[in-house]
Amino acid sequence: MSHIVTVQDAVTAFADWVEPTAAELDAIELETPLILAEVDLLDAQIITFDRTPTELDARRIRRARRRVLAERRTLANRSDSGEVA
């Protein structure tokens, strides 16, 4: 019989020093509004999977798409101006 052995020690042995850097955390913080806007858009789209979208659903999706585009524009403008390293 063959035994299955865990390799968790090998995988997690370096976990203490594998932390995000300050620059990576700053980048995540800058992208958080976009991520949240994309989650809202996904939520609005998921609601319509099992039913015919109502006018309210369509407005919610349009609003969420506009918010995603606005956040992408804001993020792109920040990176163009040199705020994001």
MODELLER restraints for C-alpha pairs under 7 A, 6 or more apart:
rsr = mdl.restraints
at = mdl.atoms
rsr.add(forms.Gaussian(group=physical.xy_distance, feature=features.Distance(at['CA:33:A'], at['CA:71:A']), mean=6.67, stdev=0.5))
rsr.add(forms.Gaussian(group=physical.xy_distance, feature=features.Distance(at['CA:34:A'], at['CA:68:A']), mean=6.20, stdev=0.5))
rsr.add(forms.Gaussian(group=physical.xy_distance, feature=features.Distance(at['CA:34:A'], at['CA:71:A']), mean=5.18, stdev=0.5))
rsr.add(forms.Gaussian(group=physical.xy_distance, feature=features.Distance(at['CA:34:A'], at['CA:72:A']), mean=6.45, stdev=0.5))
rsr.add(forms.Gaussian(group=physical.xy_distance, feature=features.Distance(at['CA:37:A'], at['CA:64:A']), mean=6.67, stdev=0.5))
rsr.add(forms.Gaussian(group=physical.xy_distance, feature=features.Distance(at['CA:37:A'], at['CA:67:A']), mean=6.15, stdev=0.5))
rsr.add(forms.Gaussian(group=physical.xy_distance, feature=features.Distance(at['CA:37:A'], at['CA:68:A']), mean=5.22, stdev=0.5))
rsr.add(forms.Gaussian(group=physical.xy_distance, feature=features.Distance(at['CA:38:A'], at['CA:68:A']), mean=5.93, stdev=0.5))
rsr.add(forms.Gaussian(group=physical.xy_distance, feature=features.Distance(at['CA:40:A'], at['CA:64:A']), mean=6.24, stdev=0.5))
rsr.add(forms.Gaussian(group=physical.xy_distance, feature=features.Distance(at['CA:41:A'], at['CA:61:A']), mean=6.19, stdev=0.5))
rsr.add(forms.Gaussian(group=physical.xy_distance, feature=features.Distance(at['CA:41:A'], at['CA:64:A']), mean=4.84, stdev=0.5))
rsr.add(forms.Gaussian(group=physical.xy_distance, feature=features.Distance(at['CA:41:A'], at['CA:65:A']), mean=6.25, stdev=0.5))
rsr.add(forms.Gaussian(group=physical.xy_distance, feature=features.Distance(at['CA:44:A'], at['CA:60:A']), mean=6.39, stdev=0.5))
rsr.add(forms.Gaussian(group=physical.xy_distance, feature=features.Distance(at['CA:44:A'], at['CA:61:A']), mean=5.53, stdev=0.5))
rsr.add(forms.Gaussian(group=physical.xy_distance, feature=features.Distance(at['CA:45:A'], at['CA:61:A']), mean=6.62, stdev=0.5))
rsr.add(forms.Gaussian(group=physical.xy_distance, feature=features.Distance(at['CA:78:A'], at['CA:84:A']), mean=6.41, stdev=0.5))
